[in-house]
Amino acid sequence: QVQLVESGGGLVPAGGSLRLSCAASGRTFSNYAMGWFRQAPGKERDFVARIDWSGRSTSYADSVKGRFTISRDNAKNTVYLQMNSLKPEDTAVYYCAASNSRYGLDKTSYDYWGQGTQVTVSS
């Protein structure tokens, strides 16, 4: 019942920035936590960032802390990932996900996923 559509990926040089967007529909967006995950070729899908239902609590993977910022606009049913100081190691398909809880602290609580958007960082 939840549909998620990512956009904003692309090719960017090392040190550059991108802003990913995820538009949600199908349920009351403001009641649930949202997250971003990524998957590089041949690797498992990894957690990147999460934001709680209110937008007041966030958390990040150590590899992106200080460089990436997650935010949400509940009036627009949209979550964002601002990515700065990008590195080649950030190259992956990035997925938006919706949790079944308000806080999304359990990484297994994300039951709904977007189609993914490719981010490629050149050296």
Stockholm file with secondary structure:
# STOCKHOLM 1.0

chainA/1-123         QVQLVESGGGLVPAGGSLRLSCAASGRTFSNYAMGWFRQAPGKERDFVARIDWSGRSTSYADSVKGRFTISRDNAKNTVYLQMNSLKPEDTAVYYCAASNSRYGLDKTSYDYWGQGTQVTVSS
#=GR chainA/1-123 SS CCEEEEECCEEEETTCCEEEEEEEESSCGGGSCEEEEEECTTSCCEEEEEECTTSSCEEECTTTTTTEEEEEEGGGTEEEEEECSCCGGGCEEEEEEEESSSSCCSGGGEEEECCCEEEEEEC
#=GC SS_cons         CCEEEEECCEEEETTCCEEEEEEEESSCGGGSCEEEEEECTTSCCEEEEEECTTSSCEEECTTTTTTEEEEEEGGGTEEEEEECSCCGGGCEEEEEEEESSSSCCSGGGEEEECCCEEEEEEC
//
